[in-house]
Amino acid sequence: MKFVIEIGRGSLASNSGLVLAGKILSGLDLDAQVNGIAIPGCVSEPKITNADVIRAYVGLLVLGRTAYEDIEIYREHGFFRRALGIRRVASSETLRQRLDVLAGRVDEALKAVNEGILKKATLTPVRTERGAYLPLDVDVSPMDNSKTKKEGVGRTYKGMDGYAPIFAYVGAEGHMANCALRPGTQHCQKGTPEFLRETLALVEGLKTEPAILTRMDAGNDAAENVRLCRAGGRSRYVIKRNLRRENVEDWLGVAQIYGVKNEPRPGKTVYVGACTRFMDNGQGVLESWRVVFEVTVRTILAKGERLLLPEIDVDTYWTDLEEYPETVIELYHAHGTSEQFHSELKSDMDVERLPSGKFATNATVLRAAMVAFNVLRRIGQGVLAVAGDVAERLQVQRLRLRTVLQDIMYVACQYVRSGHRHVVKLAKDSRWVGAIQMLHARL
């Protein structure tokens, strides 16, 4: 079949989802948050405002782009500017220079903007037989920036050169509550109490009904973290313990006394239960801390090989939940979902190799990426909420950000400006077109 290619007079865009991102950002008072920040050596009222710079870069991030040079694609594109509420789109050089200047100065404003998104988001709790909890997953996830000379890049615990940022996700859908960029060589526990204190205060400020359930892995097994979680009125916790020099045979003895025995197959015995450890609170007073354990003894491997000596695996968890031990262990295993959230940020949004050589600028870029991450998450969950038939057919509780980018953000449209009306025309054969229209009306 032969086609005739012609150049039309209309304005076409391949990213109609920007109208949804722009609608979300428009209700967050971004101008008041960042335009008051003084820029050293610059006029008091520059032609390209701080808000224009932040909106433009967040606009790139919600399209899965991080490079400053990508802004040149949209500089003369009226739809990009109009959808995001930008007066003037900065050049790549101006974008780079302004973000360097704003680095560190705009971080608190980005936190406030992100908090505004979380307050309007639907945060789903996890439910058990005895109650409901709002999960707060805190974890470190290294970013590979190898073969670069960026400030702060170092050898991470995963054996690659990069950064070691810490993240906190709230709700079963995985909204990012907080993040902080860290040098690659920094230990995962260093600075975590301050980060945890700030994050708990933020999530408690959202005034959600269920109790907050903080989940952390063994790298953050520290008394200070446990005490921070115990101090919060609505905060609960499940933190995997680091056995350090504890003897597994001793734990087997404890399990045989306090645990419930189960034999899922010949040669494998599992003990699950709970016990109490008494810890000094730092003032000479002993506190009782609950420990849930799972001890597995194997004498025969799954393929039938018999072992000369039994193989003992021990997993223990600090917790203040009054749930059954099996339930506590299941709640902790669900913490592994946060690895998918890391992947969505680093792979789907392409926010792994940060664009600047300066550590402070990259820290600000990560804050902006947090805002973009939650904008995309809200779009995905909003579309699922209004498109009940499609959601039921897909049988999903959460849209991965890659799906949001491909199926919603990059839906093609025709942009028509007629008088004072700005119209975005979508093709009727798109799967999500009805949901996009309904979500835009709701926002």
N, C-alpha and C positions, 0 to 999 in steps of 0.2 A: 504494500500500500504506500502510495506517495503522499507526502505532506507538503504544504506550503507554509513556510515560516515567514511571518510578518511581524513588524514592530507596531504595537498598539499605542494609543494615546493615554490609556488608563494607567493607574498606578497599581501594580501588583505587589503582594508581599507574601513571603513564605513562612511567616511567623505570627499568625493571628493571635496566638496565645498571649502575646504581649499585652493585649487589652485587659486580660484578667490580672496579669502581674501588676500592670499600672493601676488598676482599680484597687488592688490590695494595698499598694504603697501609698495611694492618694489619701487613705484614711489614717495615716500614721503620723501626721504632722512633721514630716521629715525636714521641711524647710526651716521650721522654728528650731529644730534640734541641731542642725549643722551650719546654717548660714550665719549664726552669731559667732562662730569660731574665727578668730583673727588669723590672718595669713601673714607671717613676717615678710616685710619687704614688698607687700602688695597693696594696692589701693583698697580702701575700706569696702567698696562695692564693685567687685570685678564683674565684667560682662558675663563671664561664665561662673555661676555661683557654685558654692560647695555642694548644694543639693543637686545641681545639674550633673556634677562630676560623680557623686555617689549613685544617683539614679542611672546614669549611663553605664557605670561599671556593673551595678546589680543587674541591669538589662542584659549585659553580655553574659553574666553568670547564669541567669535563668535560661539562656540559650545554649548553655554548655560550653561557653568560651571564656578563657582566662587571659589570653594574650592582649596586651594593650593595643597592638596593631590591628586587632579585629574591629576596633571601633570605626576604622576608616570605611568599612563596608556599609556602615549605617549613617555616616555623617550627613550625606545628602538625601537620606531616606526620610521623607516626611512622616511616614507611618510610625517609625521607631520613636521619633521625637514626640509625636502627638500621643501615642499610646502610653508613654511613660511620664508625660507631663514635663518634658524638658524644654527649656527655652532655647538654649544653644548647646549643641553637641560638641564636646571638646575633641580636639585632635589627639592622636596617640601620644604626641610629645607632651601636650598639656595634661593629658590624663596621667601620664607617668609622673610628671613633675608635681602635680597637685596632690596625688596620693602620697608621694614622698613627704610633702609638707604637712599633710593632714595626719600622717602616721602617728598614732598615739594620742592625738588630740580629738579624734572623732570616734574612738572606740566606745566611750561611754554612751554617746549618742546612738551608735549602732546597737548597743545592748538594749537601750530604751525602745528603739524601733522594733527589735526582735521580741521584746516583752509584749509590745502592743499586738504583734501577730499572734503570740501564744494566748493572749487573753481572749481573742476572737476565735481560736481554733477549738475543735472538738477533741478533747483528750480522753481516750478510752482507757478505763482501768482493766486490770486482770481480776478475775473473780474466782473464789474458792468456795468450798462448802461453808466456811466460817466468816467470810467477808469479802470485801473488794479493796484493791490497792492500786494506786497510781504508780506505775513503775518509773523509776529514775535510774537509768543505766549509765554508770560512769566508767570510762575506760580510756586507755592510751592506745593510739593507733599510729605507728610510724608512717611518714610520707617519704617515698623514695625520691631524693633529689641528688642522686649520685652523679659523678663526673661534672660537678659544678663547684664554683668557689663562692657560693652564697654565704653570707654571714650567718653563723649558727648551725650550719650543716656539720654533722658529726656522725660517728659510728653508732647506730641504734642497736637495741637488743636483738633485732632480727637480722643483724649481720650485714646491713646495707647502710650507705651514707645518706642522711636525710635529716628530717625534723622528727620530733616525738611529741606531737600535740595531744592534749587531753580533751575529751568530748563528754558531754552529758546529754542524754536523750530522754524525753519525758513522754509518757503515754505509749500505748501499745502500737500506735502508728509510727512512732519514732520522730517526733518533732525535736529539733535541736534546741535545748534549753541554754547551753553555754558551751564555750570552747576557749582554749588558750594555746597559742603556739609556744613550743618549747624547743630548746636546742636538742639535737639528736642524742647527745651524750648524757642528758639529764635523766636521773633515776625517776621511775614512774611515781614514787611516793613524794619526791621533793616538790613542795608547793601544793600538794594535793589537799591538805587540810584547809588552806585558804580558799582554794577553788571550790571545795565541797561546801564550805560555810557560805560562800557567795551564792552558789547554785541552790542550796536548800532554802535560803532566804527568798530567792527569786521565785522558786516553785511554790513555796508556801504563800507568797503574795498573790498567786493566781487564784487562791481561795477555792480550790476544788474540794468537792465533798469527800472523796475517799482519802484514807491515810496514804502518805507518800512511802513507797517501798524502794529504798536505795539498794542497788545491787552492784557489787564490785568484785573483781577477781583477786587471786592470791597476791598479786603484786602490790595491792593496797591493804594487805593485812597489817594494820597498825592500830595500837590502842587509841591513838588520838582520833582516827577516823571513826572507830566504834563509839567513842564518847561523844563525838559531834552528832552522830545519828541518835544516840540515846538521849541527848539533851533536848532535841526537838520534840515539841508537844505532839505533832501529828506524824512524826517521822518513824518509820520502821526500817529494818535493814536485814539483808542477807549478804554476808561478806565471806568469801571462801578463805579458809585459813591456810597459811603457809606452815607446813609441818616442821620446817627447819630441821632441828636435830632430834625431833621426837621419834621414838621407836615404834615401828609399825606393829611389832609383836605386842607391845603394851596396849596399843589401840585394839588389837584383836581380842585381848583379854577383857577390855572394857566392853567391846561389842558383844562378846559372849554372855556378859552379865546383864547389860542394859538394852541390848538390841533384840529385834525380832528376826528370827532366822528364816531364810527362804532359799530353796534350792531350785533355781530355774532350769537346770540341766545337770546330768551326772558330772561330778568333778568340779562343780562351781557352787559355792555357798556365799550368800549375801546377807549381811547383818545391817539392819537399818534401825536407828534409834536416836535418843538424845540423852545428854548428861549435862551436868553443871560444872563450870569452872569458876573459882573465886579469884578475882583480880583486885589488886590494890588500886584505889582511886587516886593515888598520889598524895593523900592526906592521912594515910595510915588506916583507912577504913576499907574493909573487904566488900566488894560488890559481886553478886552472882550473875554470871553471864552464861546464857544457854548455848550449848554446842550441839548441833545435829551432825550425825556421822553416817557414813556408808562404807562398810568394810567388805571387800570382796576377796575371797580365798579361792584360788584355782589349783586343783591337783591334776586336772585333765584339761588340755586346751580344746578349743572349739572343734578342731579337726581330728580329735581323738588321741593326740600325743600325750603320754603320761609324763609328769614332771617328777624328778628325783626329790626336789624340795618344793613345798607349796609356794605359790606366788601370791603375795598379799598386796592389795591396793587399798589405800585409805584416802577418803575425801571427807573433810570436816568443814563446818560452816558456823560462823558466829551469826546469831539471829536473836531477835526478841519477839518473833512471831509465835503465837500460841497454836499454830497449825500442827497437823500431824507431820512427823519427820519426812514422810514420802512427799507431802505437798510442798514443804520447804525446799526439798531437793529439786522438784519439778519447777518451782518458781525460779530457782537459780539457773537451771538449764535454759530457761527461756531468755536469760541474759545474753545467751549466744546470738540472739537475733540482732544485737547491736553491731555485730560484725557486718551484717548486710547493710546497715545504715552507713558504716564507714565506707563500704564499697560504693554505695550510691553517691556519696560525696566525691570520693577520689576517682572513681571510674566513670560513672554516668555523667557527672558534672565536670569531670576533668580537672578537679582541684587537687592535684597531687604535686605536680612540679610547679611550685609557686613562682610568679612572674618576676619578682624583684630580687636584686642582690642584697637588699637591706633587710635585716631581720624585722625591724619595727614596721616597715611597709608590708611585709608578708603577713605580719600579725594582724594588721588592719584588713588586708585582703581576706584573711581567714574569717574575720568578723563579718565582712560583707558577704562572704560565701555562706555564712550561717543564716543571714537574712534571706538570701536567694534560695537556700535549701528549704527553709520553712515556707517561703512563697510557693515553691513548686509542690511541697507537701500539701499545703492547703488547697491548691488547685486540684491536685489528684484526688484528695478526699472529698472536696466539694463536688467534683464531677461524679464520683461514685454515689454521693448522696442524692443527687438530682436525677441520675440515670439509673433508676432502680432496675429496669429490665436488662440493661447491658451488664450491670454489676452482678445481677443474679445469674446471668448466662455465663459470665467469666468466673463466678464463684471465688471472688477474692475479697479480702478485708482491707487491702491496702494496694494502691498502685505504685509500683516501683518508679523511681524518678526517670529512669530511662524510657519507660512507657509514657510518662507525662511529657517528656521532651519530644519523643517521636510522634505521638498520636494527638497531642493537644497543642504544645507550643509551636510546632512546625506545621500546623494546618494552614494551607495556602488560602489567601483571601484577596479580594479586590477592594482597594481603599478608594472611596469616592468622597470628594468634598464638594458640597453643593450649598452655597450661601453660608449659613451658620451651622449647617448640619455636616457631621462627619459620620460616614456610613462604612461599615465593614461587611462585605458580602462574602458569605461562606458557601461552598458547594454543598448541595443538599444530599449528596451521596456519601458524605463523611459519617463515620460511625458515631462520633462524639458531637456532631454539630448541634443537635438539640440540647445536649447537656451544657455545651459551652454557652449557648444563648441563655439558658435558664440560670446558670451560675453567674453570668455577668449581671443579670437582672437582680439576683439576690445580693450580690456584693455592693 
